Amino acid sequence: MDPNHLPVDDSSAYHDALAQCVDHWGLVLEKTELIRDGINHVYGSETREGAPVIVRISDGAIRSEAELLGELLWLAHLRKNGCTVTHPIPSRRGELLETIERDDAVLHVACFERFPGKHLHKNSVNEWNDDLLLELGRQIGRIHRLSDEFHLPPDKDRKQWYDVEETHFPDPLLPAYNAEVVHVMKSFLNKIRQRHQQPRHYGLVHRDIHAGNFLVDAGKIEIIDFDLGCYGWRTMDFATLLFARYYFPTISVPDASPKRAGECLAVLVRGYREEYTLDDEQLETVADMVLIHSTLNYVIVRPAIHHWELAIPEGNCSITDSMNWLENLWLRGHPLELDLSQV
């Protein structure tokens, strides 16, 4: 199998890890193809019995074995209790995670059932309707409720939102970043860290729910890719979707506005409240959670603009233009508006 172009120094490590795990899950290597590369390398494959699966290979320098096992145990708990989320498959040795050690890298491999659904096109009014948003809100509420009933073992726990690797600016700061913007962002994040963490307002969250991280099949939604899952404010699981659809210029919908963002949030919240509690104090944090997500976006995208231009070739505007918009937002004192009048 050709691993294609990968934005890493040596892509062969991932190919070798995949080949070594063929027997662990009974994979057919010839029917395996790269879906996404980056922090994780994600492959679509098939077992010898014909079952479609997803194989994810994680760099041990970024995600520890304990942290990844925590994610897989969390997913198994959610799935067992009725959540339609990514389903981890134990290897033939009974392991949720197989580790491949090389001289130059440690790679962790997990395998998941492949949901038959599809990603929605962002501009499809017929698909992005109230029924979809209500069900997505229910799914998020169910995940949060069941997560509050579940406790990971101390040696396999997930991180706090501010400790996740992708939230950190490199030190020394790379020339690609605007130092003044980074200073303002860091001050804001430090202030948010001091907020009181009330029960039900704070806990395990997905942290990255957007159109690329859920699949839809006949009205049924499966939420996927819990890799960024961590402890954070529950409203973070609204913020990523709102940022992508209504704020980030490259991928926002044509009629994006604070009012449209508020309308979307209102429907998500209605669905959420069918499953779990959500009070007005929590809703007041949503705009700040969108801003937190914008800093994560800046950390990841700003030094890799060329890669993201290739990854999103048909955006509304260039990634460079969006980064300029984001920097100006923070230099102006981050005046991000969100209409909560309908919630």
C-alpha positions in Angstrom: 0.0 0.0 0.0 1.2 3.5 -0.9 0.8 5.8 2.1 0.7 8.8 -0.4 2.0 12.2 0.6 2.1 12.7 4.4 3.1 16.0 6.1 5.6 14.2 8.3 9.4 13.7 7.9 9.1 9.9 7.5 5.8 8.4 6.5 7.1 4.8 6.4 6.7 4.4 10.1 2.9 4.6 9.8 2.9 2.2 6.9 5.1 -0.3 8.8 2.9 0.0 11.9 -0.2 -0.7 9.8 1.4 -3.7 8.2 2.4 -5.1 11.6 -1.2 -4.8 12.8 -2.8 -6.6 9.9 -3.0 -9.9 11.9 -4.1 -8.1 15.1 -7.5 -7.2 13.5 -7.5 -9.5 10.4 -7.1 -6.6 8.0 -6.9 -6.8 4.2 -4.0 -4.6 3.4 -4.9 -4.4 -0.3 -8.2 -2.8 0.7 -6.7 -0.2 3.0 -6.4 3.4 2.0 -5.4 6.6 3.7 -8.3 8.8 4.7 -6.6 11.6 6.6 -3.0 12.4 7.8 -1.7 14.8 10.3 -1.5 14.3 14.1 -3.2 11.0 13.6 -3.1 8.9 10.4 -6.5 7.4 9.7 -7.1 4.6 7.3 -10.2 3.0 5.9 -9.9 -0.8 5.7 -11.7 -4.1 5.7 -11.4 -7.3 7.7 -11.0 -10.7 6.1 -14.7 -11.3 7.0 -15.7 -8.2 4.9 -16.5 -5.8 7.8 -15.5 -2.2 7.0 -13.3 -0.6 9.7 -11.3 2.5 10.5 -7.7 2.2 11.7 -6.1 5.1 13.5 -2.3 5.3 14.2 -1.2 7.9 16.8 2.2 9.2 17.4 3.3 8.2 21.0 5.3 11.5 21.3 1.9 13.4 21.2 -0.5 10.9 22.7 0.6 8.6 25.5 -0.6 5.0 25.7 -2.4 5.8 28.9 -4.2 8.8 27.5 -5.3 6.8 24.4 -6.6 3.9 26.5 -8.6 6.4 28.6 -10.3 7.6 25.4 -11.1 4.0 24.3 -12.5 3.1 27.7 -14.6 6.2 27.7 -15.9 5.3 24.2 -16.7 1.8 25.2 -18.7 3.1 28.2 -20.7 5.5 26.0 -21.4 2.9 23.4 -22.5 0.4 26.0 -25.0 2.9 27.4 -26.6 3.8 24.1 -24.5 6.6 22.6 -24.0 6.4 18.9 -20.3 7.1 18.9 -17.1 5.6 17.4 -17.0 1.9 18.5 -13.5 0.6 19.4 -12.8 -3.0 18.4 -10.5 -5.2 20.5 -7.6 -6.8 18.7 -7.5 -10.6 18.4 -5.3 -10.5 21.5 -8.1 -8.7 23.4 -6.4 -5.3 23.3 -8.1 -2.0 22.5 -4.7 -0.5 21.7 -1.7 -2.1 20.0 1.7 -0.4 20.4 4.4 -0.7 17.7 7.9 0.3 18.8 10.6 1.4 16.4 14.0 2.9 16.8 12.7 6.3 15.8 9.1 6.2 17.0 6.4 4.7 19.2 3.1 4.3 17.4 -0.2 3.3 18.9 -2.9 1.6 16.7 -6.6 1.4 17.4 -9.4 -0.1 15.2 -13.0 1.1 15.1 -16.2 -0.1 13.4 -16.9 1.9 10.3 -20.3 3.6 10.4 -22.1 3.6 7.0 -23.1 7.2 7.2 -21.8 10.2 5.2 -20.5 13.7 6.0 -22.9 16.5 5.3 -22.1 19.3 2.9 -22.0 22.6 4.8 -24.3 24.4 2.3 -27.0 21.8 2.1 -30.1 23.5 3.6 -32.1 20.3 3.3 -29.6 18.3 5.3 -28.7 21.0 7.9 -32.2 21.2 9.3 -33.8 21.5 12.7 -34.2 17.7 13.0 -30.5 17.2 12.4 -29.5 19.8 15.0 -32.0 18.5 17.5 -30.6 15.0 17.2 -27.0 16.3 17.4 -28.0 18.2 20.6 -29.5 15.1 22.1 -26.3 13.1 21.3 -24.1 15.7 22.9 -26.3 15.9 26.0 -26.4 12.1 26.3 -22.6 11.9 26.0 -22.2 14.5 28.8 -24.7 12.9 31.1 -23.1 9.4 30.7 -19.7 10.9 31.1 -20.7 12.4 34.5 -21.6 8.8 35.6 -18.2 7.5 34.5 -14.8 7.8 36.1 -11.6 6.9 34.3 -8.9 5.2 36.3 -6.2 7.6 37.5 -3.5 5.9 35.3 -5.6 6.2 32.2 -7.2 9.6 32.5 -7.7 12.3 29.9 -6.1 15.8 30.2 -7.5 19.1 31.1 -8.4 21.3 28.1 -5.4 23.6 28.7 -3.0 20.7 28.9 -3.8 19.1 25.5 -0.7 19.3 23.3 -2.4 21.2 20.5 -3.3 24.1 22.7 0.3 25.0 23.4 2.3 27.6 21.4 5.8 26.4 20.7 8.6 27.8 22.8 10.5 29.5 21.3 7.6 31.0 19.2 7.8 30.2 15.5 8.2 33.2 13.2 4.8 32.3 11.5 2.9 33.5 14.6 2.1 37.1 15.4 3.8 37.6 18.8 1.3 40.3 19.9 -1.7 38.1 19.0 -0.2 35.2 20.9 0.3 37.4 24.0 -3.3 38.5 24.0 -4.5 34.9 23.5 -2.4 33.6 26.3 -3.7 36.2 28.7 -7.2 35.3 27.8 -6.6 31.6 28.2 -5.0 32.1 31.6 -8.0 34.2 32.7 -10.4 31.4 31.6 -8.4 28.8 33.5 -9.2 30.6 36.8 -13.0 30.2 36.4 -14.8 28.1 38.9 -15.6 24.6 37.6 -19.1 23.8 38.7 -20.5 20.3 38.6 -22.3 19.5 35.3 -20.9 22.6 33.8 -17.4 21.0 33.4 -16.4 17.4 32.6 -15.3 15.1 29.8 -16.1 16.7 26.4 -15.4 15.8 22.8 -13.9 19.2 22.2 -14.0 18.9 18.3 -17.6 18.4 17.1 -17.9 19.9 13.6 -19.2 18.7 10.3 -16.2 16.5 9.7 -16.6 14.7 12.9 -20.0 13.2 12.7 -21.7 11.0 10.1 -25.4 10.8 9.2 -27.3 7.8 7.9 -31.1 7.9 7.6 -31.4 10.5 10.3 -29.0 8.6 12.7 -25.9 10.4 13.8 -22.6 8.9 14.8 -20.1 11.2 16.5 -16.5 10.2 15.6 -12.9 11.2 16.4 -12.7 11.7 20.1 -8.9 12.3 20.0 -9.1 15.8 21.4 -11.5 14.6 24.2 -10.6 16.2 27.5 -11.9 17.8 30.6 -13.5 21.2 29.8 -16.6 23.3 29.9 -19.5 21.4 28.4 -20.4 24.3 26.1 -17.1 23.6 24.3 -19.1 21.0 22.4 -21.2 23.7 20.8 -18.4 26.1 20.2 -16.4 24.2 17.6 -19.4 23.7 15.3 -20.4 27.4 15.7 -16.9 28.6 15.0 -16.6 26.5 11.8 -20.1 27.3 10.4 -20.6 30.9 11.3 -17.2 32.6 12.1 -14.1 31.1 10.3 -14.2 32.8 6.9 -12.8 30.0 4.8 -15.4 27.4 5.7 -18.4 29.4 7.1 -21.8 29.1 5.4 -22.8 31.9 3.0 -25.3 33.5 5.3 -23.1 33.3 8.4 -23.9 35.9 11.1 -24.2 36.1 14.9 -28.0 35.7 14.5 -27.6 32.5 12.5 -25.1 31.2 15.0 -27.7 31.9 17.8 -30.4 30.1 15.8 -28.3 27.1 15.4 -27.3 27.1 19.1 -31.0 27.4 20.1 -31.9 24.2 18.3 -28.9 22.3 19.6 -29.8 23.4 23.2 -33.4 22.2 22.8 -32.1 18.8 21.9 -29.5 18.8 24.6 -32.0 19.6 27.3 -34.0 16.5 26.4 -31.0 14.5 27.7 -29.3 16.7 30.3 -29.4 19.9 32.2 -28.1 23.2 30.8 -28.7 26.5 32.6 -28.4 30.1 31.5 -25.1 30.6 33.3 -23.6 27.9 31.0 -25.0 29.5 27.9 -23.3 32.8 28.8 -20.0 31.0 28.4 -20.5 29.9 24.8 -18.9 33.0 23.1 -15.8 32.5 25.3 -15.7 28.8 24.3 -15.8 29.9 20.6 -12.8 32.2 21.3 -11.0 29.3 23.0 -11.5 27.2 20.0 -10.2 30.0 17.8 -6.9 29.9 19.7 -6.7 26.2 19.1 -7.3 26.8 15.4 -4.5 29.4 15.4 -2.0 27.2 17.1 -2.6 24.4 14.5 -3.2 26.3 11.3 -1.0 29.4 11.4 2.4 27.6 10.9 1.0 25.1 8.3 -1.0 27.4 6.0 0.2 25.7 2.8 -1.0 22.3 4.1 -4.4 23.7 5.0 -4.8 25.5 1.7 -4.3 22.0 0.0 -6.7 20.4 2.5 -9.5 22.9 1.9 -9.1 23.8 -1.8 -12.6 25.1 -2.3 -13.0 27.5 0.6 -14.8 30.8 0.6 -11.4 32.6 0.9 -7.8 31.6 1.5 -6.5 30.2 4.8 -4.1 33.2 4.8 -7.1 35.6 4.7 -8.8 33.7 7.5 -5.7 33.9 9.6 -5.5 37.6 9.0 -9.2 37.9 10.1 -8.4 35.9 13.2 -5.4 38.0 14.2 -7.3 41.2 13.7 -10.2 39.8 15.8 -7.8 39.3 18.8 -5.9 42.6 18.2 -9.2 44.4 18.3 -10.0 42.9 21.7 -11.7 39.8 20.4 -15.2 41.4 19.8 -17.0 38.2 18.8 -20.7 38.5 18.8 -23.2 35.7 19.5 -27.0 36.3 19.5 -28.4 34.4 22.5 -31.9 36.0 22.3 -33.5 32.8 20.9 -31.9 30.3 23.3 
